[in-house]
Each structure stands twice: as structure tokens, then as C-alpha cells.
Amino acid sequence: MSQIKFFYSKYIEPTKFMAFIKEHPKKIALILIVLIFGIFFFKNVETKIEVGRLESGNIEEIVSVSGSVAPNQESSLAFEKSGRIQSINVKVGDKVYTGQVLASLSGNTDYAGVLNSQAQLDSAEANLQDAKNGASDTDLAVRQVSVDTAQSNLNSDYNSVSDTIRSVNTNLTDILGNQIGNLFTLNSSSYRLSFNSCNQSLQSQIEKDRGILDTKIVTLNNLATSFSMSSPDIDSQIDQAGAQVYNTTISVSNMLDDIHKLITSSCHIADSGLDKYRSSVSSARNSISNTLSNINTLKSKLLSDRNALSSANSLLAQTKAGNSPEKIKSLEALVGQAKANLLSAQSINAKNFIIAPFDGTVTIVNINLGEISSPNTPAIKVISLNNLELKIKLSEVDLVKVKAGNKAKVYLDTYGNSVVFPGVVSEVDPAATNEGNVSTYYAKIDFTSTDERIRSGMNGSADIVTAQKDNANYILAKYIKVDGTNTTVKVIKDINKLKDTTSNTDDKNIEIRNVILGMRSTDGKIEIISGLSGSDNLYPIGSEILSNKISTK
């Protein structure tokens, strides 16, 4: 009470109050302005109630997701076999097309096998056709000429075998005696390297191999005259001689590779005193390469001419035998066998190539010319050229809504929400991927048009249209109350009696009506299946109607 008396005595007592006004005129003016504004504002404020009605329009149910752009096809390609890489036809960034050869191994022998198998198939098909056509004297004469020509070609090959053996022997002797002779010293019938080595194990192997080669060269020298052209087993003798020549040449080649490895190792590479040896070894390796090429050329020619003779003899025999049904059936079987052999040869040869499986862009080249490939080791990676997709994650809630075929609007962070890229859901994983304790379902959205602005790795988002209905009847969510399974709205009986809001839930001017709902859009539209008509006026849920007094009698 003492405080009240103090306040009254200080401010309310007329003489003192007037003194306070004179002492604080600005404060008094501010208080008056606030009071006047408050009175004016609250006097003119009206409670506005937004009445809802049943509307008609398009409704879209949308699921919003995020993800990143990736190619819908990518492949890490590798050689299926080991071999020396002969060609690399692409580099990172190159566009490639289905069936294009991206890289290859040296595979002359495998390719020769394809040509040989193709020739056998052509021959078998020709034999079958001739048998079906029937033989004549002229046919027999032509077949005999073919046999004689093939035999003559093969005899010429056999005659050249001796010359090839002598030539190989001369080349190997020159390599060992002249080109790399200064690398070795001969002590008590054993060879020693002419310089001190930092790799004793490899040095011992080289010296051992050098001693063995002398014996092989002597054997090779006697081999040229060891067989007779008139011998009935001349084919076997030629094959044995060829194998021995080839193996001896390979032995020399392997020893040269070991020497090259030794004198170019890290502990010798700085030794300029070995430069003369390096030059000699390099020259010798080139000579060996040429020698091996000559041997392989002769082997291929022998194989081809033998097959030609065999085919010619077969044709002659078939021509003489006639074209009985059994013979025709036999020739048909030979054609089938030849086709199978060709497919097998093509399959073997295909392992020498890396082929583009689809149109795309090269992103990785992990091989170098001349190196030895490792089977099934990724060498070149290709991603699809134009077919990009947005990889997204779906929650369990969204999974039941999203289906393959749903249209989507994609927004990439790089370009913002003003740029829309149309897309369509192409795939939804049937099984979940557990990330921690959360189950996630991966899905893909394909871009429906090619756009150079889209790049693999870009981040973005998408609005997926999971349901859509045109000309649907709907109201906004603020007019609907959901209580368990019961869904109601407030219908105003007489719009003219609507004045204000109150907490009176027994207002006679409103009707609580049940409605059945359909689709729900993300912008607040809810489809009304039944329960409302276009003439109904709706009051927002959470407010009640204050109507004029209506008699309940």
C-alpha cells in the first residue's frame, strides 16, 4: 500500500502530474501516439474467415529424391589371355562405337588358324556342292591337277627346309660367335662373362645356357642333311626338324633376353663400359627376331600347303566316289565340323582383341605398347556415350509409391531449379541395401532426351510423379480433420449467418460431415471421392462458427 500511495502522491496528484508532463513532454507525446494507433488498429481489425469450396483441377502425387548422374552402362574391358600388346587404338576421352577394336595383342598364329579354318570350310562346302552336282571326266582331271599342284608346292616347301635350317644355323652361329662373342670367355670348356656381374644367380644361368647352346648348334648343323625327301615318313621328319630348329632359336632368344636384363639392371645401367655389350645384344636380339619370323613364315606355309594337299586329295577321292546319299551326308557332316572349327578359331583369335561392347567414351587406358598383358586385368574402361541416368535412393515409405515408368523432373545442382531435365524411372531395386540400421532401395531415372549439359558425376534432385489425375475434385488440407479412420469436414449451413469464431462446438450453423479421400498432392490438395458437392461451403478445421441465435425448437 505504501508503494501505491507513493505512486499516487508522485504522479497522480494533479499539481505533481502536471509537473511530470512539463518535465517529460516527449514521453507523454509518444505514449499518446501509441494509444491512438492501438485504438484505431483494433477498431478496424476484422476477423476474416477463409471459406473453402470443392474445386476441380489436376492433382499430382510427387516423391522428391536426390542422387547423382552416372552412365547406365560402363564396362572395364580386359584381354582374356596373356600376350604382347601390339596396338592401342584409343586414348582417354575418345568416343568409340560398338564393335570397334580398342587394342590388340600380337597373334599372327591365331589369325592364321582362322584363315586355315575358313579355307577348310570353303573347301568342305565346295566338296559338298560338287558331290551334289555329280562328277565328270573334266572334274576328275581338274581335281588331279589340283592334287599335283598341291604336292609340288609341298615338295618345294620341304626342299626349302634344309636351306632354312642352314640359314638359321648360320645366323645363330654368327650371333653367338661374332655379335655377342666378346661377352664371354671360354675357360676349360666352360663359358664365363667378360665382366663382373651384380647378379650372380642370373650370371650363372646365362653362362650355363651358353655352354648348352654349343651342343645344340652342332646338332642343328647336322640336321640339314638328316632326312630324305623320298622317305615315307618325311612329314614326321620335317616336323621334328622344324621343332628342333625352333627350340634352339628360342633358347638363344631367351639367353639374349637374360643378358639384356642383366646389363640394363639398376646396378649396371650407369656402367658406360657395358655400352658396347648393350649395342651387341640389341643387334643380336633383332637378328633373333628376324630368324623367328622366318621360321614362323615357313611353318605357316607348310601348314597351309599340307592342308591344301589334304583338301585336294579329299576332293579327288570324293569326286571318284560319286554322290551317293551316304556320301552327301558325310560331306554335310564335314561342313558342320569345318564350321565348328572356324568358330573355335575365331573365338581363340578374338581373345587377342579388346572390342567396344557399346557406343561410349573411353575413361581409362591402363596398358602400354609392347608390355605383356595379364589375363582378365582391367585394361580399358568405357562408359556409355549418351545414355546417362540419375541414381537415387528411396526410403521404405517412398518405395511403395515409385514404380518403373513414373515420369520425373530432374534438377541438377549445377544449373539450379530453373532448368528442368525430363526423365522416367527405369528401374527400382527389388531388394534393400542396408546402410547402418536403415533399409535403402536404389532406383534409376533415365533422361528421356540427350542433352550435352548433362555430365556424369553431377549431383541433383528429382520430383517423381507417382500418381496423377486430371479434373479431380479436391479441397485443401486445412479443411479436413482425420481422426483415426474417420475423416470429416465442417460444412457451413448458412453462409449469411457466418460472423466470427468461437469455441462453441455445438454451433447449429455447422455440420460435421464424413468424406472419403483419394489422392494427396504435395502442395496440400486432397482429392474428395464422395461426401461433398460444389455448393458446399467449408470452414477451416480448428475454428467454430458463431451464428445468429437460431431456435432449436
C-alpha positions, 0 to 999 in steps of 0.5 A: 500500500505504501508503494501505491500511495507513493505512486499516487502522491508522485504522479497522480496528484494533479499539481505533481502530474502536471509537473511530470508532463512539463518535465517529460513532454516527449514521453507523454507525446509518444505514449499518446501516439501509441494509444491512438494507433492501438485504438484505431488498429483494433477498431478496424481489425476484422476477423476474416474467415477463409471459406473453402469450396470443392474445386476441380483441377489436376492433382499430382502425387510427387516423391522428391529424391536426390542422387547423382548422374552416372552412365547406365552402362560402363564396362572395364574391358580386359584381354582374356589371355596373356600376350604382347600388346601390339596396338592401342587404338584409343586414348582417354576421352575418345568416343568409340562405337560398338564393335570397334577394336580398342587394342590388340595383342600380337597373334599372327598364329591365331589369325592364321588358324582362322584363315586355315579354318575358313579355307577348310570350310570353303573347301568342305562346302565346295566338296559338298556342292560338287558331290551334289552336282555329280562328277565328270571326266573334266572334274576328275582331271581338274581335281588331279591337277589340283592334287599335283599342284598341291604336292609340288608346292609341298615338295618345294616347301620341304626342299626349302627346309634344309636351306632354312635350317642352314640359314638359321644355323648360320645366323645363330652361329654368327650371333653367338660367335661374332655379335655377342662373342666378346661377352664371354670367355671360354675357360676349360670348356666352360663359358664365363662373362667378360665382366663382373656381374651384380647378379650372380644367380642370373650370371650363372644361368646365362653362362650355363645356357651358353655352354648348352647352346654349343651342343645344340648348334652342332646338332642343328648343323647336322640336321640339314642333311638328316632326312630324305625327301623320298622317305615315307615318313618325311612329314614326321621328319620335317616336323621334328626338324622344324621343332628342333630348329625352333627350340634352339632359336628360342633358347638363344632368344631367351639367353639374349633376353637374360643378358639384356636384363642383366646389363640394363639392371639398376646396378649396371645401367650407369656402367658406360663400359657395358655400352658396347655389350648393350649395342651387341645384344640389341643387334643380336636380339633383332637378328633373333627376331628376324630368324623367328619370323622366318621360321614362323613364315615357313611353318605357316606355309607348310601348314597351309600347303599340307592342308591344301594337299589334304583338301585336294586329295579329299576332293579327288577321292570324293569326286571318284566316289560319286554322290551317293546319299551316304556320301552327301551326308558325310560331306554335310557332316564335314561342313558342320565340323569345318564350321565348328572349327572356324568358330573355335578359331575365331573365338581363340583369335578374338581373345587377342582383341579388346572390342567396344561392347557399346557406343561410349567414351573411353575413361581409362587406358591402363596398358602400354605398347609392347608390355605383356598383358595379364589375363582378365586385368582391367585394361580399358574402361568405357562408359556409355556415350549418351545414355546417362541416368540419375541414381537415387535412393528411396526410403521404405515409405517412398518405395511403395509409391515409385514404380518403373515408368513414373515420369520425373523432373530432374534438377541438377545442382549445377544449373539450379531449379530453373532448368528442368531435365525430363526423365522416367524411372527405369528401374527400382531395386527389388531388394534393400541395401542396408546402410547402418540400421536403415533399409535403402532401395536404389532406383534409376531415372533415365533422361528421356532426351540427350542433352550435352549439359548433362555430365556424369558425376553431377549431383541433383534432385528429382520430383517423381510423379507417382500418381496423377489425375486430371479434373479431380475434385479436391479441397485443401488440407486445412479443411479436413480433420482425420481422426483415426479412420474417420475423416470429416469436414465442417460444412457451413449451413448458412453462409449469411449467418457466418460472423466470427469464431468461437469455441462453441462446438455445438454451433447449429450453423455447422455440420460435421460431415464424413468424406472419403479421400483419394489422392494427396498432392504435395502442395496440400490438395486432397482429392474428395471421392464422395461426401461433398458437392460444389455448393458446399461451403467449408470452414477451416478445421480448428475454428467454430462458427458463431451464428445468429441465435437460431431456435432449436425448437 
